[in-house]
Amino acid sequence: MARLLLVRHAATAWTVQGRFQGQTDVPLSPYGQRQVAALARGLMTETIHALYASDLQRAWETARAIATPHALCVQLEPRLREMAFGHWEGFTYAELQQSDAQALAAWERDQLHTAPPGGETLLHMTERVRAVYTSVVAAHQDKTVGLVAHGGPLQVLLCLALGLPPQAYWQFALAPASLSELCVYEQGAILMRLNDTPHLLPLPLGEGGGEGQTPDHTVQSKRGSAEA
């Protein structure tokens, strides 16, 4: 059995603005940095044997804070990057409805095989996430491993672990700095925790223009993993 702690990175300025972040290297916002500190405190009593993170700074900064109390080295894993949204990155959904409505509609009809202009398909992201998931589970039997990544790849990983099609990813809501947990056995995986955020309760509500309370509306409206 391998125990996986799935951490979505903390908030960025684009999170509250509702912008497609994709693989643009957006840093954590001041509120996100406070989320990271609270998350790290919440995980101090966990036994973590290895820690992997997307190489985008919003993820590895989150992972670095978790790693420090455990004296761990963060292993950067580019395959855990968010879906590449290409030319859409930096724009809001509403802006794309005005500027690129036809391409947006085509992508929403078949995300598995249709890529945003200059971006990647859901199928491509699924294959790279599958490769990471398989290798991590094989390498860390009877261990607890942290994976710090983005909404999209973590949602897809949950689908792969639980035997769901990748198109079902939007049914898992993952807030910034949230914690989810999988126990992966030879026969299958058990979801132990999903979108857990009690470690964030000491933070003032609505601070930073509401960043702490912004939902992942890309999940709620089936728009993809823009991390808005």
C-alpha positions as protocol buffer text, in pm:
chain_id: "A"
residue {
  index: 1
  type: MET
  ca { x: 0 y: 0 z: 0 }
}
residue {
  index: 2
  type: ALA
  ca { x: 115 y: 353 z: -79 }
}
residue {
  index: 3
  type: ARG
  ca { x: -37 y: 653 z: 98 }
}
residue {
  index: 4
  type: LEU
  ca { x: -58 y: 968 z: -113 }
}
residue {
  index: 5
  type: LEU
  ca { x: -115 y: 1316 z: 29 }
}
residue {
  index: 6
  type: LEU
  ca { x: -242 y: 1534 z: -256 }
}
residue {
  index: 7
  type: VAL
  ca { x: -189 y: 1906 z: -202 }
}
residue {
  index: 8
  type: ARG
  ca { x: -315 y: 2176 z: -434 }
}
residue {
  index: 9
  type: HIS
  ca { x: -86 y: 2480 z: -427 }
}
residue {
  index: 10
  type: ALA
  ca { x: -197 y: 2792 z: -242 }
}
residue {
  index: 11
  type: ALA
  ca { x: -362 y: 3098 z: -396 }
}
residue {
  index: 12
  type: THR
  ca { x: -219 y: 3336 z: -654 }
}
residue {
  index: 13
  type: ALA
  ca { x: -346 y: 3674 z: -769 }
}
residue {
  index: 14
  type: TRP
  ca { x: -491 y: 3505 z: -1076 }
}
residue {
  index: 15
  type: THR
  ca { x: -690 y: 3267 z: -856 }
}
residue {
  index: 16
  type: VAL
  ca { x: -914 y: 3545 z: -727 }
}
residue {
  index: 17
  type: GLN
  ca { x: -926 y: 3714 z: -1069 }
}
residue {
  index: 18
  type: GLY
  ca { x: -1057 y: 3397 z: -1231 }
}
residue {
  index: 19
  type: ARG
  ca { x: -779 y: 3375 z: -1492 }
}
residue {
  index: 20
  type: PHE
  ca { x: -661 y: 3065 z: -1672 }
}
residue {
  index: 21
  type: GLN
  ca { x: -319 y: 3000 z: -1520 }
}
residue {
  index: 22
  type: GLY
  ca { x: -216 y: 2682 z: -1695 }
}
residue {
  index: 23
  type: GLN
  ca { x: 162 y: 2662 z: -1723 }
}
residue {
  index: 24
  type: THR
  ca { x: 224 y: 3035 z: -1680 }
}
residue {
  index: 25
  type: ASP
  ca { x: 459 y: 3063 z: -1383 }
}
residue {
  index: 26
  type: VAL
  ca { x: 241 y: 3277 z: -1157 }
}
residue {
  index: 27
  type: PRO
  ca { x: 380 y: 3326 z: -803 }
}
residue {
  index: 28
  type: LEU
  ca { x: 184 y: 3288 z: -482 }
}
residue {
  index: 29
  type: SER
  ca { x: 2 y: 3596 z: -361 }
}
residue {
  index: 30
  type: PRO
  ca { x: 65 y: 3734 z: -9 }
}
residue {
  index: 31
  type: TYR
  ca { x: -251 y: 3557 z: 105 }
}
residue {
  index: 32
  type: GLY
  ca { x: -132 y: 3238 z: -64 }
}
residue {
  index: 33
  type: GLN
  ca { x: 193 y: 3260 z: 130 }
}
residue {
  index: 34
  type: ARG
  ca { x: -6 y: 3275 z: 453 }
}
residue {
  index: 35
  type: GLN
  ca { x: -207 y: 2974 z: 338 }
}
residue {
  index: 36
  type: VAL
  ca { x: 119 y: 2787 z: 278 }
}
residue {
  index: 37
  type: ALA
  ca { x: 242 y: 2862 z: 629 }
}
residue {
  index: 38
  type: ALA
  ca { x: -85 y: 2736 z: 777 }
}
residue {
  index: 39
  type: LEU
  ca { x: -74 y: 2424 z: 560 }
}
residue {
  index: 40
  type: ALA
  ca { x: 285 y: 2348 z: 664 }
}
residue {
  index: 41
  type: ARG
  ca { x: 189 y: 2380 z: 1032 }
}
residue {
  index: 42
  type: GLY
  ca { x: -104 y: 2144 z: 975 }
}
residue {
  index: 43
  type: LEU
  ca { x: 124 y: 1880 z: 823 }
}
residue {
  index: 44
  type: MET
  ca { x: 406 y: 1903 z: 1079 }
}
residue {
  index: 45
  type: THR
  ca { x: 283 y: 1595 z: 1269 }
}
residue {
  index: 46
  type: GLU
  ca { x: 249 y: 1383 z: 952 }
}
residue {
  index: 47
  type: THR
  ca { x: 512 y: 1126 z: 866 }
}
residue {
  index: 48
  type: ILE
  ca { x: 611 y: 1203 z: 507 }
}
residue {
  index: 49
  type: HIS
  ca { x: 881 y: 993 z: 339 }
}
residue {
  index: 50
  type: ALA
  ca { x: 904 y: 1172 z: 3 }
}
residue {
  index: 51
  type: LEU
  ca { x: 770 y: 1489 z: -153 }
}
residue {
  index: 52
  type: TYR
  ca { x: 715 y: 1557 z: -523 }
}
residue {
  index: 53
  type: ALA
  ca { x: 601 y: 1888 z: -674 }
}
residue {
  index: 54
  type: SER
  ca { x: 528 y: 2049 z: -1007 }
}
residue {
  index: 55
  type: ASP
  ca { x: 820 y: 2268 z: -1111 }
}
residue {
  index: 56
  type: LEU
  ca { x: 596 y: 2576 z: -1144 }
}
residue {
  index: 57
  type: GLN
  ca { x: 678 y: 2814 z: -860 }
}
residue {
  index: 58
  type: ARG
  ca { x: 331 y: 2828 z: -704 }
}
residue {
  index: 59
  type: ALA
  ca { x: 359 y: 2451 z: -646 }
}
residue {
  index: 60
  type: TRP
  ca { x: 724 y: 2420 z: -546 }
}
residue {
  index: 61
  type: GLU
  ca { x: 696 y: 2715 z: -307 }
}
residue {
  index: 62
  type: THR
  ca { x: 406 y: 2535 z: -141 }
}
residue {
  index: 63
  type: ALA
  ca { x: 605 y: 2211 z: -132 }
}
residue {
  index: 64
  type: ARG
  ca { x: 918 y: 2377 z: 5 }
}
residue {
  index: 65
  type: ALA
  ca { x: 726 y: 2506 z: 308 }
}
residue {
  index: 66
  type: ILE
  ca { x: 589 y: 2156 z: 374 }
}
residue {
  index: 67
  type: ALA
  ca { x: 933 y: 1997 z: 330 }
}
residue {
  index: 68
  type: THR
  ca { x: 1128 y: 2218 z: 571 }
}
residue {
  index: 69
  type: PRO
  ca { x: 997 y: 2079 z: 904 }
}
residue {
  index: 70
  type: HIS
  ca { x: 1048 y: 1725 z: 773 }
}
residue {
  index: 71
  type: ALA
  ca { x: 1403 y: 1788 z: 643 }
}
residue {
  index: 72
  type: LEU
  ca { x: 1295 y: 1662 z: 301 }
}
residue {
  index: 73
  type: CYS
  ca { x: 1422 y: 1756 z: -43 }
}
residue {
  index: 74
  type: VAL
  ca { x: 1145 y: 1845 z: -287 }
}
residue {
  index: 75
  type: GLN
  ca { x: 1168 y: 1636 z: -603 }
}
residue {
  index: 76
  type: LEU
  ca { x: 1057 y: 1854 z: -894 }
}
residue {
  index: 77
  type: GLU
  ca { x: 832 y: 1672 z: -1140 }
}
residue {
  index: 78
  type: PRO
  ca { x: 735 y: 1864 z: -1458 }
}
residue {
  index: 79
  type: ARG
  ca { x: 473 y: 1601 z: -1543 }
}
residue {
  index: 80
  type: LEU
  ca { x: 268 y: 1736 z: -1250 }
}
residue {
  index: 81
  type: ARG
  ca { x: 228 y: 2074 z: -1422 }
}
residue {
  index: 82
  type: GLU
  ca { x: -117 y: 2217 z: -1481 }
}
residue {
  index: 83
  type: MET
  ca { x: -279 y: 2163 z: -1820 }
}
residue {
  index: 84
  type: ALA
  ca { x: -126 y: 2390 z: -2083 }
}
residue {
  index: 85
  type: PHE
  ca { x: -393 y: 2637 z: -2193 }
}
residue {
  index: 86
  type: GLY
  ca { x: -170 y: 2803 z: -2453 }
}
residue {
  index: 87
  type: HIS
  ca { x: -301 y: 3135 z: -2580 }
}
residue {
  index: 88
  type: TRP
  ca { x: -583 y: 3136 z: -2324 }
}
residue {
  index: 89
  type: GLU
  ca { x: -352 y: 3175 z: -2025 }
}
residue {
  index: 90
  type: GLY
  ca { x: -398 y: 3507 z: -1850 }
}
residue {
  index: 91
  type: PHE
  ca { x: -756 y: 3548 z: -1970 }
}
residue {
  index: 92
  type: THR
  ca { x: -1081 y: 3494 z: -1783 }
}
residue {
  index: 93
  type: TYR
  ca { x: -1356 y: 3266 z: -1907 }
}
residue {
  index: 94
  type: ALA
  ca { x: -1579 y: 3567 z: -1974 }
}
residue {
  index: 95
  type: GLU
  ca { x: -1306 y: 3730 z: -2184 }
}
residue {
  index: 96
  type: LEU
  ca { x: -1266 y: 3413 z: -2390 }
}
residue {
  index: 97
  type: GLN
  ca { x: -1641 y: 3395 z: -2448 }
}
residue {
  index: 98
  type: GLN
  ca { x: -1604 y: 3729 z: -2621 }
}
residue {
  index: 99
  type: SER
  ca { x: -1270 y: 3681 z: -2799 }
}
residue {
  index: 100
  type: ASP
  ca { x: -1254 y: 3309 z: -2884 }
}
residue {
  index: 101
  type: ALA
  ca { x: -1605 y: 3172 z: -2845 }
}
residue {
  index: 102
  type: GLN
  ca { x: -1584 y: 2915 z: -3125 }
}
residue {
  index: 103
  type: ALA
  ca { x: -1262 y: 2754 z: -3002 }
}
residue {
  index: 104
  type: LEU
  ca { x: -1390 y: 2761 z: -2643 }
}
residue {
  index: 105
  type: ALA
  ca { x: -1712 y: 2583 z: -2742 }
}
residue {
  index: 106
  type: ALA
  ca { x: -1519 y: 2318 z: -2937 }
}
residue {
  index: 107
  type: TRP
  ca { x: -1291 y: 2255 z: -2640 }
}
residue {
  index: 108
  type: GLU
  ca { x: -1583 y: 2223 z: -2399 }
}
residue {
  index: 109
  type: ARG
  ca { x: -1751 y: 1968 z: -2627 }
}
residue {
  index: 110
  type: ASP
  ca { x: -1449 y: 1736 z: -2631 }
}
residue {
  index: 111
  type: GLN
  ca { x: -1171 y: 1828 z: -2389 }
}
residue {
  index: 112
  type: LEU
  ca { x: -1020 y: 1482 z: -2417 }
}
residue {
  index: 113
  type: HIS
  ca { x: -917 y: 1531 z: -2781 }
}
residue {
  index: 114
  type: THR
  ca { x: -943 y: 1907 z: -2840 }
}
residue {
  index: 115
  type: ALA
  ca { x: -672 y: 2143 z: -2717 }
}
residue {
  index: 116
  type: PRO
  ca { x: -695 y: 2517 z: -2651 }
}
residue {
  index: 117
  type: PRO
  ca { x: -501 y: 2711 z: -2917 }
}
residue {
  index: 118
  type: GLY
  ca { x: -134 y: 2647 z: -2843 }
}
residue {
  index: 119
  type: GLY
  ca { x: -222 y: 2420 z: -2549 }
}
residue {
  index: 120
  type: GLU
  ca { x: -265 y: 2049 z: -2479 }
}
residue {
  index: 121
  type: THR
  ca { x: -554 y: 1804 z: -2469 }
}
residue {
  index: 122
  type: LEU
  ca { x: -695 y: 1645 z: -2157 }
}
residue {
  index: 123
  type: LEU
  ca { x: -572 y: 1312 z: -2298 }
}
residue {
  index: 124
  type: HIS
  ca { x: -213 y: 1438 z: -2310 }
}
residue {
  index: 125
  type: MET
  ca { x: -229 y: 1563 z: -1950 }
}
residue {
  index: 126
  type: THR
  ca { x: -387 y: 1235 z: -1842 }
}
residue {
  index: 127
  type: GLU
  ca { x: -103 y: 1030 z: -1988 }
}
residue {
  index: 128
  type: ARG
  ca { x: 169 y: 1231 z: -1813 }
}
residue {
  index: 129
  type: VAL
  ca { x: -21 y: 1222 z: -1482 }
}
residue {
  index: 130
  type: ARG
  ca { x: -74 y: 846 z: -1522 }
}
residue {
  index: 131
  type: ALA
  ca { x: 302 y: 797 z: -1568 }
}
residue {
  index: 132
  type: VAL
  ca { x: 381 y: 991 z: -1248 }
}
residue {
  index: 133
  type: TYR
  ca { x: 111 y: 817 z: -1047 }
}
residue {
  index: 134
  type: THR
  ca { x: 226 y: 470 z: -1156 }
}
residue {
  index: 135
  type: SER
  ca { x: 593 y: 537 z: -1087 }
}
residue {
  index: 136
  type: VAL
  ca { x: 537 y: 700 z: -747 }
}
residue {
  index: 137
  type: VAL
  ca { x: 314 y: 419 z: -622 }
}
residue {
  index: 138
  type: ALA
  ca { x: 561 y: 155 z: -743 }
}
residue {
  index: 139
  type: ALA
  ca { x: 860 y: 331 z: -584 }
}
residue {
  index: 140
  type: HIS
  ca { x: 704 y: 403 z: -244 }
}
residue {
  index: 141
  type: GLN
  ca { x: 525 y: 96 z: -119 }
}
residue {
  index: 142
  type: ASP
  ca { x: 444 y: 115 z: 254 }
}
residue {
  index: 143
  type: LYS
  ca { x: 539 y: 484 z: 252 }
}
residue {
  index: 144
  type: THR
  ca { x: 359 y: 819 z: 272 }
}
residue {
  index: 145
  type: VAL
  ca { x: 428 y: 1047 z: -23 }
}
residue {
  index: 146
  type: GLY
  ca { x: 324 y: 1408 z: -77 }
}
residue {
  index: 147
  type: LEU
  ca { x: 232 y: 1530 z: -425 }
}
residue {
  index: 148
  type: VAL
  ca { x: 203 y: 1909 z: -455 }
}
residue {
  index: 149
  type: ALA
  ca { x: 48 y: 2014 z: -782 }
}
residue {
  index: 150
  type: HIS
  ca { x: -242 y: 2196 z: -946 }
}
residue {
  index: 151
  type: GLY
  ca { x: -617 y: 2148 z: -966 }
}
residue {
  index: 152
  type: GLY
  ca { x: -621 y: 1979 z: -1307 }
}
residue {
  index: 153
  type: PRO
  ca { x: -357 y: 1708 z: -1262 }
}
residue {
  index: 154
  type: LEU
  ca { x: -474 y: 1627 z: -909 }
}
residue {
  index: 155
  type: GLN
  ca { x: -833 y: 1592 z: -1027 }
}
residue {
  index: 156
  type: VAL
  ca { x: -721 y: 1363 z: -1309 }
}
residue {
  index: 157
  type: LEU
  ca { x: -507 y: 1160 z: -1068 }
}
residue {
  index: 158
  type: LEU
  ca { x: -815 y: 1106 z: -850 }
}
residue {
  index: 159
  type: CYS
  ca { x: -1004 y: 981 z: -1155 }
}
residue {
  index: 160
  type: LEU
  ca { x: -723 y: 740 z: -1246 }
}
residue {
  index: 161
  type: ALA
  ca { x: -693 y: 608 z: -892 }
}
residue {
  index: 162
  type: LEU
  ca { x: -1069 y: 556 z: -852 }
}
residue {
  index: 163
  type: GLY
  ca { x: -1133 y: 405 z: -1195 }
}
residue {
  index: 164
  type: LEU
  ca { x: -1320 y: 703 z: -1339 }
}
residue {
  index: 165
  type: PRO
  ca { x: -1279 y: 844 z: -1690 }
}
residue {
  index: 166
  type: PRO
  ca { x: -1059 y: 1154 z: -1700 }
}
residue {
  index: 167
  type: GLN
  ca { x: -1354 y: 1357 z: -1831 }
}
residue {
  index: 168
  type: ALA
  ca { x: -1505 y: 1325 z: -1481 }
}
residue {
  index: 169
  type: TYR
  ca { x: -1223 y: 1535 z: -1329 }
}
residue {
  index: 170
  type: TRP
  ca { x: -1445 y: 1842 z: -1287 }
}
residue {
  index: 171
  type: GLN
  ca { x: -1656 y: 1654 z: -1028 }
}
residue {
  index: 172
  type: PHE
  ca { x: -1373 y: 1687 z: -773 }
}
residue {
  index: 173
  type: ALA
  ca { x: -1351 y: 2034 z: -617 }
}
residue {
  index: 174
  type: LEU
  ca { x: -1003 y: 2115 z: -486 }
}
residue {
  index: 175
  type: ALA
  ca { x: -953 y: 2451 z: -315 }
}
residue {
  index: 176
  type: PRO
  ca { x: -617 y: 2630 z: -296 }
}
residue {
  index: 177
  type: ALA
  ca { x: -396 y: 2482 z: -22 }
}
residue {
  index: 178
  type: SER
  ca { x: -637 y: 2190 z: 26 }
}
residue {
  index: 179
  type: LEU
  ca { x: -535 y: 1838 z: 125 }
}
residue {
  index: 180
  type: SER
  ca { x: -672 y: 1512 z: -12 }
}
residue {
  index: 181
  type: GLU
  ca { x: -557 y: 1159 z: 70 }
}
residue {
  index: 182
  type: LEU
  ca { x: -549 y: 830 z: -118 }
}
residue {
  index: 183
  type: CYS
  ca { x: -448 y: 487 z: 6 }
}
residue {
  index: 184
  type: VAL
  ca { x: -347 y: 287 z: -299 }
}
residue {
  index: 185
  type: TYR
  ca { x: -363 y: -92 z: -281 }
}
residue {
  index: 186
  type: GLU
  ca { x: -298 y: -354 z: -548 }
}
residue {
  index: 187
  type: GLN
  ca { x: -674 y: -402 z: -584 }
}
residue {
  index: 188
  type: GLY
  ca { x: -751 y: -30 z: -609 }
}
residue {
  index: 189
  type: ALA
  ca { x: -749 y: 297 z: -419 }
}
residue {
  index: 190
  type: ILE
  ca { x: -951 y: 429 z: -126 }
}
residue {
  index: 191
  type: LEU
  ca { x: -1023 y: 801 z: -101 }
}
residue {
  index: 192
  type: MET
  ca { x: -964 y: 887 z: 265 }
}
residue {
  index: 193
  type: ARG
  ca { x: -993 y: 1268 z: 250 }
}
residue {
  index: 194
  type: LEU
  ca { x: -1104 y: 1514 z: -16 }
}
residue {
  index: 195
  type: ASN
  ca { x: -1052 y: 1891 z: -29 }
}
residue {
  index: 196
  type: ASP
  ca { x: -967 y: 1910 z: 341 }
}
residue {
  index: 197
  type: THR
  ca { x: -902 y: 2268 z: 462 }
}
residue {
  index: 198
  type: PRO
  ca { x: -938 y: 2287 z: 845 }
}
residue {
  index: 199
  type: HIS
  ca { x: -572 y: 2394 z: 866 }
}
residue {
  index: 200
  type: LEU
  ca { x: -677 y: 2721 z: 698 }
}
residue {
  index: 201
  type: LEU
  ca { x: -937 y: 2813 z: 963 }
}
residue {
  index: 202
  type: PRO
  ca { x: -699 y: 3038 z: 1164 }
}
residue {
  index: 203
  type: LEU
  ca { x: -668 y: 3268 z: 861 }
}
residue {
  index: 204
  type: PRO
  ca { x: -899 y: 3572 z: 852 }
}
residue {
  index: 205
  type: LEU
  ca { x: -1198 y: 3520 z: 625 }
}
residue {
  index: 206
  type: GLY
  ca { x: -1208 y: 3726 z: 309 }
}
residue {
  index: 207
  type: GLU
  ca { x: -857 y: 3859 z: 353 }
}
residue {
  index: 208
  type: GLY
  ca { x: -682 y: 3964 z: 33 }
}
residue {
  index: 209
  type: GLY
  ca { x: -998 y: 4062 z: -149 }
}
residue {
  index: 210
  type: GLY
  ca { x: -1161 y: 3727 z: -85 }
}
residue {
  index: 211
  type: GLU
  ca { x: -879 y: 3508 z: -213 }
}
residue {
  index: 212
  type: GLY
  ca { x: -921 y: 3267 z: 72 }
}
residue {
  index: 213
  type: GLN
  ca { x: -1285 y: 3213 z: -13 }
}
residue {
  index: 214
  type: THR
  ca { x: -1270 y: 3198 z: -393 }
}
residue {
  index: 215
  type: PRO
  ca { x: -1413 y: 2866 z: -519 }
}
residue {
  index: 216
  type: ASP
  ca { x: -1257 y: 2675 z: -805 }
}
residue {
  index: 217
  type: HIS
  ca { x: -1536 y: 2776 z: -1041 }
}
residue {
  index: 218
  type: THR
  ca { x: -1362 y: 2597 z: -1327 }
}
residue {
  index: 219
  type: VAL
  ca { x: -1467 y: 2277 z: -1155 }
}
residue {
  index: 220
  type: GLN
  ca { x: -1815 y: 2394 z: -1066 }
}
residue {
  index: 221
  type: SER
  ca { x: -1900 y: 2501 z: -1419 }
}
residue {
  index: 222
  type: LYS
  ca { x: -1718 y: 2218 z: -1599 }
}
residue {
  index: 223
  type: ARG
  ca { x: -1484 y: 2464 z: -1769 }
}
residue {
  index: 224
  type: GLY
  ca { x: -1162 y: 2282 z: -1707 }
}
residue {
  index: 225
  type: SER
  ca { x: -869 y: 2319 z: -1474 }
}
residue {
  index: 226
  type: ALA
  ca { x: -782 y: 2684 z: -1516 }
}
residue {
  index: 227
  type: GLU
  ca { x: -741 y: 2717 z: -1137 }
}
residue {
  index: 228
  type: ALA
  ca { x: -948 y: 3031 z: -1146 }
}
